[in-house]
Amino acid sequence: MKARIQNNTPKKILGFMLNDEQTELLQGVCAELKAEFIKTGREDVGHSPAELLGEKVSVCTDESYPEPKEPLIMLAGFDRKSLDTALDLMKAVGLRIPLKAIYTPHNRLWSLAHLANELSAEHKAMQGGDAK
């Protein structure tokens, strides 16, 4: 008999600076995944993902970062299999948001501006551009 570790952390997807079409598509994906959808906007740029995902935190650990230019999504509470399912569903419905992150102990207290800037640099580097 194999022991299995169950992930009982609720699935949540945070959407930042999404347009109406992206919001609608992501809400459908969240419904399919039984994940909570949390929509955020420019007014939340100085908040941390931990705050926005409902953790009791009082401080964001960041300095000032440039205003984000692109939307992003952050997935929390997903194991590898459910993450693959989520990404497949997003692709199937035509949801194209290049900046994606997994909620981690390392990035949970970053501001959304910091997260967006890190993801943007990483995405640019992966596309063959200059990272910094």
Residue, then its C-alpha position, 0 to 999 in steps of 0.5 A: m500500500k502506497a502512502r499518499i500525501q494530500n494537499n488540502t490547501p485551497k486552490k486560489i488564482l490571483g489575477f492582476m491587471l486583467n482585462d474583461e476578457q481575461t477575467e471572464l476566461l480565468q473565472g471559467v477556468c477557476a470554476e472548472l478547477k474549484a479554485e477561488f479567483i481573486k481579481t486585483g488591479r493597479e490599486d493593489v500594486g503595493h500589496s503582497p500576494a500573501e495579503l491578497l490571498g488572505e494571509k494575516v501579514s502586516v508588512c510587504t518587504d519591498e522597496s519601490y519598483p516601477e509600475p507594472k505594464e502587463p497583467l499576471i496571474m499567481l497560482a496558490g495551493f496547486d500541486r504538480k498535477s493540478l498545476d498542469t491541469a490549470l495550465d492546460l485549461m488556460k491554453a484550451v480556452g485561449l487565455r494568454i497571460p505570459l506572466k505566471a507565478i507559483y505562490t512560494p515562501h520566497n515571493r509571498l511578501w513581495s509587492l505585486a510591483h516587485l513580482a511583475n518586474e521579476l516575472s517580466a525580466e524572466h520572461k524577456a530572458m526566456q524569449g531571448g532578450d536582455a534580462k536586465 
